Amino acid sequence: MIAVILAFALALPAEAGAASWGGIEPGATTLEQVRERYGAPSKETKQKTEDYDTTTWIYEGAGAPAGMNRMVVDFGILKPNGFTPNLVRVFVLEPKPTIFTVQTVIDGWGMPSLAVDQDGYPTMLYEAGLFVVFDKQTLWAHSMTFTPPQPLPRDPAAGAAPAPAPASPTPPMAPRPGSTSPAGPPGSKARS
């Protein structure tokens, strides 16, 4: 099924710019803007990550955005000009079944940069910073992870030059269904 997704996606025009959803863009949207749009979270945790104070907000149940089972937003990002504790680093949507079908994702974010099978879960990855993990039957998105834009590795066997190594030793991957956190260190990409 992942081959069908990739074949279909390659026939569509590429999407430009950073991936965002619901008024949230990693690396640009502030904690205050998220609170203004979605209210107080259902749960808030603070942690120290690589000596930086970071915050995670979880919206679930009645507090989740419409059509979502849960939304997790991590704040605190290391940018070239320093650490910013109140900027969104990464956020994850856990949509209800049927909300984001393959077609809906492609209509909304365009052609993925890469489509892979991640432990039996079809996954679409966008260099704009979106990683979508579908249910095993590829009917709808199980999770959608939004990060700042980042280059993805190219398959040298397919004739494309390999991309430069990511800034973090951990390659970007979306969380698998059932995982609890999208977050890596403040300067890192999302990881499983």
Buried (B, 14 or more C-beta within 10 A) or exposed (E): BBEEBBEBBEEEEEBEEBBBBBEBBBBEBBBEBBEEEBEEBBEEEEEEBEEBEBBBBBBBEEBBBEEBBBBBBBBBBBEEEEBBBBBBBBBBBBBEEEBBBBEBBBEEBBBBBBBBEBEEBBBBBBBBBBBBBBBEEBBBBBBBBBBBBBEBBBEEEEEEEEEEEBEBEEBBBBBBBEBEBBBBBBBBBBBB
